[in-house]
Amino acid sequence: MPKKNFSTLPLISSNDIHDSDLILLKTLSGYDIISVGDMKDFVVGSIVSNFTSLSVVVRDLSSSWSQAYSLLAAASAGWINSYTTLTANSAAWDTTLTSINTFSALSATWNNAFTLISTNSANWNNTQIVVTSNSSQWTSAYTLITANSGTWGTVYTLTTANSAAWNSTYTTIANNSSGWNSVYITTLATSARWSSVYTTVSANSSTW
């Protein structure tokens, strides 16, 4: 029986290969010679064995498919509700986009505000230092005000008790206000005499 090394043949036809032909097979331990028939039996057996294993796996998992199908079917109503909700709210997406564009247009102002705030932040520290250093005086002022608060009640009581007299004083002043003009006119008319009196008194002051 002729021996064929198929690894050295560039191109062969399936008609040239017979089950009785030998093949030089390279293995991990070296080289081995096997017939084509044995090779086909080995390959087919391996495939059949794998098919059987795959069938067992598929069969064992088939109950999970039923559960998955039931779960998907039960949840499908939620998909419709979600779709309806998304569709109903889709108009709001356009509004949101408009708002985003408005924010983008105003973003330059945010940068200006940030720059201004950062520039003036040193003043905040100064203010904090001044406020903290003077805080003890607030306590003193509070203590003083609290200690004298009783006097406010006395002043208020006294003022309220005498408030009726203010009206009487106002009425008296108003009634006599016309006399002020008369006094002013009389005083103005005789004011020239004051100068004469002053001159006479000054002239005679040496005799005092």
Secondary structure, DSSP 4 states (H G I P E B T S, - for coil): -----GGG-S---GGG--TT-EEEEEETTEEEEEEHHHHHHHHHHHHHHHHHHHHHHHHHHHHHHHHHHHHHHHHHHHHHHHHHHHHHHHHHHHHHHHHHHHHHHHHHHHHHHHHHHHHHHHHHHHHHHHHHHTHHHHHHHHHHHHHHHHHHHHHHHHHHHHHHHHHHHHHHHHHHHHHHHHHHHHHHHTHHHHHHHHHHHHHHGGG-
